[in-house]
Amino acid sequence: MKQIIQNIFGLRKDVGLNFYLADFVFRKILRQNANTKWAIHYTSTLISPENISRGKNVYPGDSPGNFIEAVNGISIGDYTNIGPNVGILSANHHLIDNTQHSPAPPIKIGSFCWIGMNAVILPGVELGDFTVVGAGAVVSKSFAEGYCVLGGTPAGVIKTLDKAACEAFRKTKYAAG
């Protein structure tokens, strides 16, 4: 029965129907995150979701406790995952008038990235494809070349990934589908 309902309504199979029920109650009835065009976890907050461009199989805010602020824009590539309690902040408050946001370049997150639990990505950061951000890392500068694991505060490269293995994975049926 569950699969029939998922197929009829085009729902994701990796989350339960209770996820969609909670999303309906919080987003459609209680109007929390009402401007978001995709289902998100009821404990997550998206500010300016209209400024988020997302790739294939990407659902910012579907993990619990995410805080994603997209005033200056955020783009997220295909098959990128965002763990629980992640903060992605595209704008800082003005240093004098905290009712205003300071302009900054948009955040760009590549394809096949993983942002670990409690990580924070700050304004203007660019992360290349296959970048893994370790749990609790604070990313304050760009790592546009990708193919690496970041960790620490401020985040730095703690491991380089095998680019050939990453590219072979990109070509798999899973990634191509």
Secondary structure per residue as TSV (DSSP state, phi and psi in degrees):
chain	resnum	aa	ss	phi	psi
A	1	M	-	360.0	-44.6
A	2	K	H	-57.5	-45.5
A	3	Q	H	-66.6	-34.6
A	4	I	H	-62.8	-46.6
A	5	I	H	-62.7	-44.0
A	6	Q	H	-61.4	-42.1
A	7	N	H	-67.7	-41.7
A	8	I	H	-62.4	-44.2
A	9	F	H	-95.8	1.7
A	10	G	T	66.9	35.1
A	11	L	-	-84.2	152.3
A	12	R	-	-64.5	143.4
A	13	K	S	-91.4	-9.1
A	14	D	S	-88.6	-1.7
A	15	V	S	-129.1	151.3
A	16	G	-	-77.2	166.0
A	17	L	H	-64.1	-27.5
A	18	N	H	-63.0	-30.4
A	19	F	H	-60.9	-45.3
A	20	Y	H	-70.8	-34.1
A	21	L	H	-64.8	-47.3
A	22	A	H	-62.5	-40.9
A	23	D	H	-60.3	-44.3
A	24	F	I	-59.9	-47.7
A	25	V	I	-62.2	-49.9
A	26	F	I	-75.5	-40.1
A	27	R	I	-86.2	-38.8
A	28	K	I	-93.0	-37.3
A	29	I	I	-93.1	-53.5
A	30	L	S	-82.1	-10.6
A	31	R	-	66.5	24.4
A	32	Q	T	-78.9	127.4
A	33	N	T	56.7	36.5
A	34	A	T	-62.0	-26.4
A	35	N	T	-81.2	-6.2
A	36	T	-	-76.0	133.6
A	37	K	S	-91.3	-0.4
A	38	W	S	-131.8	161.3
A	39	A	-	-69.6	133.9
A	40	I	-	-132.3	164.0
A	41	H	-	-69.2	141.2
A	42	Y	T	-66.2	-16.4
A	43	T	T	-93.1	-1.9
A	44	S	-	-91.8	155.4
A	45	T	E	-128.0	128.1
A	46	L	E	-118.2	123.9
A	47	I	E	-107.5	127.4
A	48	S	S	59.2	51.8
A	49	P	G	-61.4	-20.0
A	50	E	G	-66.3	-15.4
A	51	N	G	-96.1	13.3
A	52	I	E	-105.5	122.9
A	53	S	E	-106.4	133.4
A	54	R	E	-132.0	145.0
A	55	G	-	-85.5	-167.7
A	56	K	T	-65.0	133.1
A	57	N	T	60.5	38.6
A	58	V	-	-122.3	125.6
A	59	Y	-	-133.6	78.8
A	60	P	T	-57.1	131.0
A	61	G	T	95.0	1.2
A	62	D	-	-81.0	-11.3
A	63	S	S	-89.9	152.0
A	64	P	T	-64.9	142.1
A	65	G	T	74.9	12.4
A	66	N	-	-68.6	144.0
A	67	F	E	-126.0	108.9
A	68	I	E	-122.7	115.2
A	69	E	E	-113.4	115.8
A	70	A	-	-115.3	33.3
A	71	V	T	-55.4	-43.8
A	72	N	T	-93.9	2.5
A	73	G	-	99.1	144.1
A	74	I	E	-141.4	132.1
A	75	S	E	-121.2	136.6
A	76	I	E	-129.2	126.2
A	77	G	-	-75.9	175.2
A	78	D	T	-57.8	144.6
A	79	Y	T	56.8	30.8
A	80	T	-	-91.6	137.9
A	81	N	E	-111.5	141.9
A	82	I	E	-121.8	117.8
A	83	G	-	-74.2	179.7
A	84	P	T	-67.0	148.4
A	85	N	T	60.5	26.3
A	86	V	-	-81.4	140.9
A	87	G	E	-112.5	125.8
A	88	I	E	-123.3	112.3
A	89	L	E	-119.7	110.8
A	90	S	S	-87.2	-9.2
A	91	A	-	-144.9	142.2
A	92	N	-	-94.2	160.1
A	93	H	B	-74.5	148.4
A	94	H	-	-57.4	139.1
A	95	L	S	-66.1	-26.8
A	96	I	S	-101.8	-49.4
A	97	D	-	-104.9	94.8
A	98	N	T	-74.6	6.3
A	99	T	T	-86.9	-6.1
A	100	Q	S	-113.1	153.7
A	101	H	B	-102.6	145.6
A	102	S	-	-85.7	139.5
A	103	P	-	-68.0	147.3
A	104	A	-	-156.0	158.1
A	105	P	-	-62.4	153.3
A	106	P	-	-67.0	157.9
A	107	I	E	-81.4	137.0
A	108	K	E	-125.8	120.3
A	109	I	E	-117.3	126.6
A	110	G	-	-72.0	-170.8
A	111	S	T	-85.1	153.4
A	112	F	T	58.6	35.2
A	113	C	-	-95.3	160.8
A	114	W	E	-134.5	122.2
A	115	I	E	-105.9	111.6
A	116	G	-	-75.1	165.5
A	117	M	T	-53.0	135.9
A	118	N	T	66.0	13.0
A	119	A	-	-74.6	155.9
A	120	V	E	-130.1	131.6
A	121	I	E	-116.4	125.7
A	122	L	-	-98.1	168.0
A	123	P	T	-53.7	141.8
A	124	G	T	79.3	0.8
A	125	V	-	-74.4	141.2
A	126	E	E	-123.8	125.7
A	127	L	E	-115.1	127.2
A	128	G	-	-74.9	174.9
A	129	D	T	-56.9	149.2
A	130	F	T	56.5	42.3
A	131	T	E	-99.8	128.5
A	132	V	E	-107.5	123.9
A	133	V	E	-103.3	116.5
A	134	G	-	-65.9	157.9
A	135	A	T	-56.3	131.9
A	136	G	T	79.4	0.2
A	137	A	-	-70.2	149.1
A	138	V	E	-116.1	110.6
A	139	V	E	-95.8	109.1
A	140	S	-	-112.4	-4.7
A	141	K	S	-138.9	165.1
A	142	S	-	-81.0	149.4
A	143	F	B	-133.4	65.1
A	144	A	T	-66.9	-22.0
A	145	E	T	-72.3	-24.4
A	146	G	-	68.0	-159.0
A	147	Y	-	53.3	48.6
A	148	C	E	-153.7	165.9
A	149	V	E	-111.9	128.1
A	150	L	E	-107.6	147.2
A	151	G	E	-158.3	161.3
A	152	G	T	96.8	179.7
A	153	T	T	-136.2	108.6
A	154	P	T	-71.1	156.1
A	155	A	T	-65.5	142.8
A	156	G	E	-142.0	167.3
A	157	V	E	-72.9	124.2
A	158	I	E	-110.8	-12.4
A	159	K	E	-160.7	143.8
A	160	T	E	-103.6	136.9
A	161	L	-	-90.6	153.9
A	162	D	-	-73.2	109.2
A	163	K	H	-61.3	-39.4
A	164	A	H	-63.9	-41.0
A	165	A	H	-65.8	-39.8
A	166	C	H	-63.2	-44.4
A	167	E	H	-68.0	-34.5
A	168	A	H	-64.5	-41.1
A	169	F	H	-63.2	-40.1
A	170	R	H	-55.8	-32.1
A	171	K	T	-87.3	-0.6
A	172	T	S	-68.4	163.2
A	173	K	H	-58.1	-39.4
A	174	Y	H	-56.7	-49.8
A	175	A	H	-73.4	-34.8
A	176	A	H	-76.4	-20.1
A	177	G	-	-83.4	360.0
